[in-house]
Amino acid sequence: MHRRNPFKLPIIMITIVGIIAFVIFLYPTDSERAFDVVEQFYTLEKQGEASASWDLFHAEMKNRFSKDQYIMMRSGLFVEQLQSDSFTFKLSEPKKIKNWQMTSNSTPLTVFKIIVTLNLKSQFGNMDLIQYVYVTQEDKEWRILWDYNS
């Protein structure tokens, strides 16, 4: 007569649950991916890599200004206008928004809104600049948008 191992089924169930939990915790959520791309964007900006940060823009943003225009305007904003050559930044937790539009004529998108606080030390003293950043998927990549809707 063949004897069944009473511990076999619970061990299999625990293993399956463990694998599922591992995959869930290992695989980043959409909000984590949105957060990561904004963090990458501002890290590149802080390092003066406006060319690389421009690459993280959504196509609608890239249509607003060329890479060369962006590089000139962005560096001009911090160095020339605000007299600051560096900054630190903090990001809020992502908040999911459905049917968001970059402009009144834009296609509605599901996005994650992240509030970015840039802390600048400038000729005019310390200041915080708040920017609302929106992140959505475009061609399987997470891309950045800004709000131009009035």
N, C-alpha and C positions, 0 to 999 in steps of 0.2 A: 504494500500500500504506500502511496506517495503522500508525504506530509507537506502541507502548505506552510510557507513562512508568513506568520501573521504581521511581520514588520515590513514586508515588501511594498504593499500598497501605500501606507503612510510615508515611507521614504520616497517613493515615486512622486506623490503629491507635493511633499515638501520641496523636492528638487524642482518640479515644474513651477511652483509658486516662486521659488527663489530665482529661477531664470527670468520669469516675467518681471519680477520686482527689479532685478538687476538691469534689464533692458529699459524699463520705464525710467529709472533714475539715471541711467547712463545717457539716454537720448534726450537732448535738450528740448524744452517746450518752445512753442512759437514765441512766447513773450521773452524767454531767455535769449533766443536768437535775435530778436529785435533789440533787446538791451545790448547784446554783444556788438552788433553792428554800429550802434550809436557810440558805444565806448571806443570802438576801433576808429570811427570817424574823428572823434575829438582828440584821441591820442595822436593820430596823424596830424591833425591841425596844430596841436601843441608842439609837435616836432617840426613844424614848418613844411609839412608834406602835403600842401594843398592839392597838388596834382593827383596824388594817390587818394586823398579824401574825396575829390570830385568823382572818381571812379565809383564810389559807393552811392552816388545819386541815382534816383529813379529817372527814367527817360524824360518825364515831364520837367524835371529840374534841369536836366542837361539841355533841354530845348530853351530854357530861360536865358542861359549864358554859356558860352563856349568855355572850354577848359582854361584857355589863356585869360579870358575875361575874369573868370572866377579867381584864378591865382592872383591876378593883379588887385582885384577888389578886396579879397579876403585879407591879403597881407597889408594892404593899405588901411583897412579898417582898424586892425590892431596896432600896427606900428606907427602909421602916420596920423590917423585920426585920434586914437585913444592914447597914444604915446606909451604903449605897453608892448614889451617883446615876449611876454610869457603869461600864462594863466593856469589856473587849476580849474577842475570842473567836477560837478556832482550831478548824478542822474537820478531821477525819480523812478519809482516802479512803473513798468509799462501798464497802460490802461487800454483795453481793446475798445475800438470805436467802429461801428458799422456805418456805411454810406457816407464816409467823410470825403470831402472834395478839396483839392488844393486851391482851385479857383472856382468861381460860380459856373464856369463852362466845362470843368473837368469831369471825367467819368468818376462816379462814386466808387470808393474803395473801402475795404475793411483794412484798418490800420491799427497800429499800436502807437499811442501818444506817450512820449517821454519828455518830461520837462528837464531841460539842461540849465544848470546854473554855472555860469563862467565867472570866476573870481579873478579880477584883473588888478594888478598893482601898477598904477600909472602916474604920470606927472600930475594928474588931477586927484590923486589919492586912491584909496582902495575902493573898488566898486564891484557890484554883482550885475551881470547881464543875464537876463532870463530869455531862453529861446525854447519855443515849443517845436519839437521834432516829431515827425510821423514816419513810421516804418511799415512797409508792406512788401509782399513778395512780388517779384517781377522775373519771369523766366526762371523760376526756382531759386532765385537769389534774393536776399533781403536787401531792400534799397530805401534810401532816405528821401523824404520830402519835407518841404517847409510850407507853412500856411500863407497863401496870398489871397484868401477869400475875404472880401470886405463886406 
